[in-house]
Amino acid sequence: MKTVKFGIIGAGLMGREFASACARWCHLTEIQARPVLVALCDKNPDIHPWYRNNFPSITQFTDDYRQLLANPEVEAVYCAVPHNLHEQFYCDIIRAGKHLLGEKPFGIDKQANDAIMACIAAHPDQIVRCSSEFPFYPPMQRIGHLLEEDFFGQIIEVNSGFLHSSDLNPMKPINWKRMIEFNGEYGCMGDLGMHACHFPFRAGYIPRTVRAVLSKFVTQRPGKDGQMVPCKTWDNATLLCDCEDPLHGAVFPLVIKTQRIAPGETDTWYFEVKGMKGCAKWSSKNPRRLEIMDYRGGDQAMQQIDMGYETAFKTITGGIFEFGFTDSILQMWASFITEITEGKPKGRFVSCVTPEEAALSHRLFTAALASWKNGTVEKV
Ligand SMILES: NC(=O)c1ccc[n+]([C@@H]2O[C@H](COP(=O)([O-])OP(=O)(O)OC[C@H]3O[C@@H](n4cnc5c(N)ncnc54)[C@H](O)[C@@H]3O)[C@@H](O)[C@H]2O)c1
């Protein structure tokens, strides 16, 4: 089996998810390559021991990402750091000749994303992708196949969103994801938006214009010492976009919601497509349930299908068992490793976000900020 030697830069919440996926790579049965962790960088030394205790293959621990990039053993990097660092870190990783899976939003704002895109264009030999795991859920994979078959016919409407609820508690302490200097002006769109955009963009639903409604409900939160400090980021965003159906030509609405204050929605990612011949709906709230309507002139009946472990990359798990978040992370990583070792993804809906899709999300979020500020419909 081929190996790809990885360094992690930013070893927090998401760094650990990648490391854990590496540790259970044996779960995958047909893949021809595997990642091996060899280097780790995080400026917080308290994070290092978990990796030291669980990953004997890591021989370099550092708090300086430049030292990791100077390590000739490192072939590829997973970078999961706060958004204000994306531009500098991603560009330096690419210039150092490493493949990169970078976290969303792929730059704190459009200017940062433009710089990352220019760097990618100057280094075409490396594989650079952005993380997004939800399309790897089996019902979403099924919807991908249906899109490829033109099951839905003329598209009537598409809804895609990512909803969180813990910010409903006004006493939840502030963290970097609620601070403009680290998270960016996009607020909830920068943090949650790429997840809601990945699948529609891949389906070819490209927003032409956007009218946005952005909301700030909680304007201060407890800081480190318990004192209230300003919380300036957008809590919720609803984007009404118009798209041209790439197969049938007519224009339809695409509604993208990213909300941090969506009561009762712990971590809900959803996608819904309504067409003249068929409809489909899925939400991570009920992750195995796929709803489908196949309309050929008879009854308009929505079927509910409880899907099992029907994954793009085969695994040891039995077909009737449930699929979850950590499985989607493993599938996403299988896809990225496949792109590195085979030069192309396994399928149109079996691949990570491309830099071009991330750049499109920046155009959309930047237009959304202008739309809300000016009360206008903005071109994307
Ligand atoms: N794909 C997903 O589902 C998903 C989920 C959550 C977050 N994210 C994204 O992942 C990225 C990181 O988010 P997180 O939730 O893991 O955050 P986190 O705060 O848990 O981890 C970030 C890590 O970066 C480290 N760091 C900060 N500055 C550094 C520096 N100068 N050098 C080295 N390390 C540094 C921090 O010490 C921390 O451990 C963000 O881009 C975020 O949007 C993606």
The ligand as a Tripos MOL2 file, in Angstrom:
@<TRIPOS>MOLECULE
LIG
   44    48     1     0     0
SMALL
NO_CHARGES

@<TRIPOS>ATOM
      1 N1        -14.9010   20.5380    8.5410 N.am      1 LIG1
      2 C1        -15.5660   20.7870    9.6620 C.2       1 LIG1
      3 O1        -16.5910   20.1680    9.9380 O.2       1 LIG1
      4 C2        -15.0480   21.8050   10.6230 C.ar      1 LIG1
      5 C3        -15.5360   21.8470   11.9320 C.ar      1 LIG1
      6 C4        -15.0060   22.8050   12.8140 C.ar      1 LIG1
      7 C5        -14.0440   23.6990   12.3630 C.ar      1 LIG1
      8 N2        -13.6100   23.6430   11.0840 N.ar      1 LIG1
      9 C6        -12.5580   24.5740   10.5780 C.3       1 LIG1
     10 O2        -11.2990   24.0950   11.0580 O.3       1 LIG1
     11 C7        -10.4360   25.1940   11.3400 C.3       1 LIG1
     12 C8         -9.9880   25.0720   12.7930 C.3       1 LIG1
     13 O3        -11.1350   24.9930   13.6060 O.3       1 LIG1
     14 P1        -11.1330   24.1120   14.9360 P.3       1 LIG1
     15 O4        -12.5740   23.9860   15.3130 O.co2     1 LIG1
     16 O5        -10.3050   22.9020   14.7700 O.co2     1 LIG1
     17 O6        -10.4410   25.1600   15.9180 O.3       1 LIG1
     18 P2         -9.6250   24.8900   17.2620 P.3       1 LIG1
     19 O7         -9.5770   26.1980   17.9590 O.co2     1 LIG1
     20 O8        -10.1500   23.6890   17.9860 O.co2     1 LIG1
     21 O9         -8.1800   24.4940   16.7070 O.3       1 LIG1
     22 C9         -7.3400   25.4400   16.1020 C.3       1 LIG1
     23 C10        -5.9320   25.1260   16.5550 C.3       1 LIG1
     24 O10        -5.0270   26.0140   15.9050 O.3       1 LIG1
     25 C11        -3.9860   26.2990   16.8260 C.3       1 LIG1
     26 N3         -3.2850   27.4950   16.4120 N.ar      1 LIG1
     27 C12        -3.6920   28.7820   16.5120 C.ar      1 LIG1
     28 N4         -2.7360   29.6100   16.0650 N.ar      1 LIG1
     29 C13        -1.6960   28.8210   15.6790 C.ar      1 LIG1
     30 C14        -0.4020   29.0950   15.1380 C.ar      1 LIG1
     31 N5          0.0090   30.3570   14.9170 N.pl3     1 LIG1
     32 N6          0.4160   28.0510   14.8740 N.ar      1 LIG1
     33 C15         0.0160   26.7910   15.1170 C.ar      1 LIG1
     34 N7         -1.2000   26.4700   15.6400 N.ar      1 LIG1
     35 C16        -2.0380   27.4790   15.9100 C.ar      1 LIG1
     36 C17        -4.7070   26.4600   18.1520 C.3       1 LIG1
     37 O11        -3.8310   26.3210   19.2650 O.3       1 LIG1
     38 C18        -5.7370   25.3550   18.0800 C.3       1 LIG1
     39 O12        -5.2920   24.1560   18.6810 O.3       1 LIG1
     40 C19       -11.2200   26.4570   10.9960 C.3       1 LIG1
     41 O13       -10.9050   26.8610    9.7000 O.3       1 LIG1
     42 C20       -12.6710   26.0090   11.0770 C.3       1 LIG1
     43 O14       -13.5320   26.7740   10.2660 O.3       1 LIG1
     44 C21       -14.0870   22.7110   10.2170 C.ar      1 LIG1
@<TRIPOS>BOND
     1     1     2 1
     2     2     3 2
     3     2     4 1
     4     4     5 ar
     5     4    44 ar
     6     5     6 ar
     7     6     7 ar
     8     7     8 ar
     9     8     9 1
    10     8    44 ar
    11     9    10 1
    12     9    42 1
    13    10    11 1
    14    11    12 1
    15    11    40 1
    16    12    13 1
    17    13    14 1
    18    14    15 2
    19    14    16 1
    20    14    17 1
    21    17    18 1
    22    18    19 2
    23    18    20 1
    24    18    21 1
    25    21    22 1
    26    22    23 1
    27    23    24 1
    28    23    38 1
    29    24    25 1
    30    25    26 1
    31    25    36 1
    32    26    27 ar
    33    26    35 ar
    34    27    28 ar
    35    28    29 ar
    36    29    30 ar
    37    29    35 ar
    38    30    31 1
    39    30    32 ar
    40    32    33 ar
    41    33    34 ar
    42    34    35 ar
    43    36    37 1
    44    36    38 1
    45    38    39 1
    46    40    41 1
    47    40    42 1
    48    42    43 1
@<TRIPOS>SUBSTRUCTURE
     1 LIG1         1 GROUP 0 **** ****
